[in-house]
Amino acid sequence: MSFLNVGPWELTVVLIIAILLVGPKRMVEIARAIGRVTSQMRRLSNEFLGTIQTEIDAAEEETRRALEGVVETGEESVTELQAAEQETREVLERIDEGRRQATTSIKAEIQAVERETGQAVKDILEGVEGVVKGERASKEEDGKEASRQ
């Protein structure tokens, strides 16, 4: 399994490093944020699939009714079949438009998640650099005090 070209071992290494750098408390906050974004993306996907299924079901029902009407009357009604075909085409066009809109929306969500993740990584790196600089300054002060005595 690969997500954004990151395999499971790479993801494990990144998570271990993140926990070491950020700490478990901050990691929970980051995990919650990622969980919320994932939840939103799932909800969008489910809504999109539900809409598509509803449209498909409606098109199937309309086509079935049209075909039953033709069989019951025993007449072949070319105009009814053409109307059903036209309705089916329109439904398929609406489905395709919905798919395009959902794809655009999902791409925008993914880009937003990437930006948020990038900012979170920058914040983490800045925090780590601050801690490292603070430790260096503390060690230098300890060395100066020891040399004075």
Helices and strands as residue ranges (DSSP letters): H 8-22, H 24-73, H 78-148
